[in-house]
Amino acid sequence: MDELDLWLNKEEGNLLSDIAQLVEIESVSSQAEGKFPYGKNCGDALDRMLLMGEKYGFQTYNCDGYCGRISLGEADREIAVWGHIDVVPAGEGWEYEPFSCTRKGDFIIGRGVQDNKGPLVAVLYAMKYLKEKNLHLGAKISLIFGCNEEKGMDDVTYYLAHQKAPDWSIVADCSFPVCHGEKGICCVYLKSDRLGESILDLEGGSALNIVPSKARAIVRRIDTGETVCIEAEGVQGHAAYPEGTKNAIGVLCESLERLSIGPKEKRAAAFLKDICKDGYGYGFGITCEDEVSGALTCNPGVICLRDECIYIGVDIRYPITAKIDTILGKLKESAEKEGFKVIKAEDSPPYYMDLNHPLVVELMNAYREETRDEKKAYIMGGGTYARKLPNAVGFGPGFPIDLEEFGFSKGHGGCHSADEAQSISSLKKAVRIYVNALQRLNKRIISLQDMNGRSK
């Protein structure tokens, strides 16, 4: 074991304690409350993270409750690692307490341990090691964290409007090695024509970017006049990764379709069943893929009934070479044929960074040196702050792990799933990689600055 391994073993208890202090705050981004733009819980979590930074001797800054910053050093050049303090709602089906950090062997379990409170603390400890060992090399290193990543990323927009953008940014909110591009994300909201009176109530899902695990409907049967409650269960997961999930809205609508209900309701149920059954947009006729970024994904994530109309929100992640206007055109056409209209669409275009950019090169070098793994940089369907920032890529801290092997139920353990879990050993390995990467980037950005100075 080298010096950093020994240090990490000594600090493990403190690392886990700091994560637990954040996990216990139910920081789901919400409406403004007084001085808190995303609700008091997000404000409390932001303050707690900043207090950690102060405790370890760093400079801290609160950007009006939108973002926080913890910094090491003073310099014109800035390298920032980004993360977020907000989390998705807990959802249904947890076997462990979602807002308490539970340890099970090599895992900690709780909402945010993986997405994204655990990674935030891991980066803080990488900075803490650099500071304690006097390995800071010249550029300013910052950890910047926002409160609205899961619900639109307006926090980053606000930060960039009020603070200078870092020269290079790493987003610690994905898997290793480097994510040098992200698919486009389009959130589409649909409304049905007015239905009859067979469906009295309908609800399912908690967020567009979560494959829903629960859905329910209250129905008045035409044949008997009986009022019945229908409940459905699915397998929860992240909208961008539908493999292995099951959408509870689709399961519910399959049951509704078989009941004695009105023709308009039966038609709507059949359509909703089709758009929910695969996760790749076949029901809308919008399937597409490219060699660089893979297949389009499509998650109808939230549904409700208001004034005898069904409202449903859909999360679409599309390949970087696809055109959103083409996708939306096909979606509108297929929806209108079945009595649904698009009432709103919000698009966040894809982004891509060249593999030869020095940021990508140095991060890949750090990853390979620490892991001896020759994996290549990749493009993903998940959406992070990288799409909002100049000169940014995603970089860890995730490693592939078979969660079922460690006793988690099927569909549990993922970042937007019930019993969200984080491997402690993987998180410590990530600290090693971040220590290496920050030193490499520091040297590279200073050398580029020197070269530019000489060339002038």
Secondary structure as the mmCIF struct_conf table of DSSP 4:
data_model
#
loop_
_struct_conf.conf_type_id
_struct_conf.id
_struct_conf.beg_label_comp_id
_struct_conf.beg_label_asym_id
_struct_conf.beg_label_seq_id
_struct_conf.end_label_comp_id
_struct_conf.end_label_asym_id
_struct_conf.end_label_seq_id
HELX_RH_AL_P HELX_RH_AL_P1 GLU A 3 VAL A 23
TURN_TY1_P TURN_TY1_P1 GLU A 24 GLU A 24
BEND BEND1 ILE A 25 ILE A 25
STRN STRN1 VAL A 28 VAL A 28
BEND BEND2 GLN A 31 GLN A 31
STRN STRN2 GLU A 33 GLU A 33
TURN_TY1_P TURN_TY1_P2 GLY A 34 LYS A 35
STRN STRN3 PHE A 36 PHE A 36
TURN_TY1_P TURN_TY1_P3 PRO A 37 TYR A 38
HELX_RH_AL_P HELX_RH_AL_P2 LYS A 40 LYS A 55
TURN_TY1_P TURN_TY1_P4 TYR A 56 GLY A 57
STRN STRN4 GLN A 59 CYS A 63
TURN_TY1_P TURN_TY1_P5 ASP A 64 TYR A 66
STRN STRN5 CYS A 67 LEU A 72
BEND BEND3 GLY A 73 GLY A 73
BEND BEND4 ASP A 76 ARG A 77
STRN STRN6 GLU A 78 HIS A 84
BEND BEND5 ILE A 85 ILE A 85
STRN STRN7 VAL A 87 VAL A 87
BEND BEND6 GLU A 92 GLU A 92
BEND BEND7 GLU A 95 TYR A 96
TURN_TY1_P TURN_TY1_P6 PRO A 98 PHE A 99
BEND BEND8 SER A 100 SER A 100
STRN STRN8 THR A 102 LYS A 104
TURN_TY1_P TURN_TY1_P7 GLY A 105 ASP A 106
STRN STRN9 PHE A 107 ILE A 109
BEND BEND9 GLY A 110 GLY A 110
TURN_TY1_P TURN_TY1_P8 ARG A 111 ASN A 116
HELX_RH_AL_P HELX_RH_AL_P3 LYS A 117 GLU A 132
TURN_TY1_P TURN_TY1_P9 LYS A 133 ASN A 134
BEND BEND10 GLY A 138 ALA A 139
STRN STRN10 LYS A 140 GLY A 146
BEND BEND11 CYS A 147 CYS A 147
HELX_RH_3T_P HELX_RH_3T_P1 GLU A 149 LYS A 151
TURN_TY1_P TURN_TY1_P10 GLY A 152 GLY A 152
HELX_RH_AL_P HELX_RH_AL_P4 ASP A 154 HIS A 162
BEND BEND12 GLN A 163 GLN A 163
HELX_LH_PP_P HELX_LH_PP_P1 LYS A 164 PRO A 166
BEND BEND13 ASP A 167 ASP A 167
STRN STRN11 TRP A 168 VAL A 171
BEND BEND14 ASP A 173 ASP A 173
STRN STRN12 CYS A 174 SER A 175
BEND BEND15 PHE A 176 PRO A 177
STRN STRN13 VAL A 178 GLU A 182
STRN STRN14 GLY A 184 SER A 192
HELX_LH_PP_P HELX_LH_PP_P2 ASP A 193 ARG A 194
BEND BEND16 GLU A 197 SER A 198
STRN STRN15 ILE A 199 GLY A 204
BEND BEND17 SER A 206 SER A 206
TURN_TY1_P TURN_TY1_P11 LEU A 208 ASN A 209
STRN STRN16 ILE A 210 VAL A 211
BEND BEND18 SER A 213 SER A 213
STRN STRN17 LYS A 214 ARG A 220
TURN_TY1_P TURN_TY1_P12 ILE A 222 THR A 224
STRN STRN18 THR A 227 GLU A 233
STRN STRN19 VAL A 235 VAL A 235
STRN STRN20 GLY A 237 HIS A 238
TURN_TY1_P TURN_TY1_P13 ALA A 239 ALA A 240
TURN_TY1_P TURN_TY1_P14 GLU A 243 GLY A 244
STRN STRN21 LYS A 246 LYS A 246
HELX_RH_AL_P HELX_RH_AL_P5 ALA A 248 ARG A 258
BEND BEND19 LEU A 259 SER A 260
HELX_RH_AL_P HELX_RH_AL_P6 PRO A 263 CYS A 276
BEND BEND20 LYS A 277 GLY A 281
HELX_RH_3T_P HELX_RH_3T_P2 TYR A 282 PHE A 284
TURN_TY1_P TURN_TY1_P15 GLY A 285 GLY A 285
STRN STRN22 GLU A 289 ASP A 290
TURN_TY1_P TURN_TY1_P16 GLU A 291 SER A 293
STRN STRN23 GLY A 294 ALA A 295
STRN STRN24 THR A 297 ARG A 306
TURN_TY1_P TURN_TY1_P17 ASP A 307 GLU A 308
STRN STRN25 CYS A 309 TYR A 318
TURN_TY1_P TURN_TY1_P18 ILE A 320 THR A 321
BEND BEND21 ALA A 322 ALA A 322
HELX_RH_AL_P HELX_RH_AL_P7 ILE A 324 LYS A 337
TURN_TY1_P TURN_TY1_P19 GLU A 338 GLY A 339
STRN STRN26 PHE A 340 SER A 348
STRN STRN27 TYR A 351 TYR A 352
TURN_TY1_P TURN_TY1_P20 LEU A 355 ASN A 356
BEND BEND22 HIS A 357 HIS A 357
HELX_RH_AL_P HELX_RH_AL_P8 PRO A 358 THR A 371
HELX_LH_PP_P HELX_LH_PP_P3 LYS A 375 ALA A 377
STRN STRN28 TYR A 378 MET A 380
BEND BEND23 GLY A 381 GLY A 382
HELX_RH_3T_P HELX_RH_3T_P3 TYR A 385 LYS A 388
BEND BEND24 LEU A 389 ASN A 391
STRN STRN29 ALA A 392 PHE A 395
STRN STRN30 PRO A 397 GLY A 398
TURN_TY1_P TURN_TY1_P21 LEU A 403 LEU A 403
HELX_RH_3T_P HELX_RH_3T_P4 GLU A 404 PHE A 406
TURN_TY1_P TURN_TY1_P22 GLY A 407 GLY A 407
HELX_LH_PP_P HELX_LH_PP_P4 PHE A 408 SER A 409
TURN_TY1_P TURN_TY1_P23 LYS A 410 GLY A 411
BEND BEND25 GLY A 413 GLY A 414
TURN_TY1_P TURN_TY1_P24 CYS A 415 HIS A 416
BEND BEND26 SER A 417 SER A 417
TURN_TY1_P TURN_TY1_P25 ALA A 418 ASP A 419
STRN STRN31 ALA A 421 SER A 423
HELX_RH_AL_P HELX_RH_AL_P9 ILE A 424 SER A 455
#
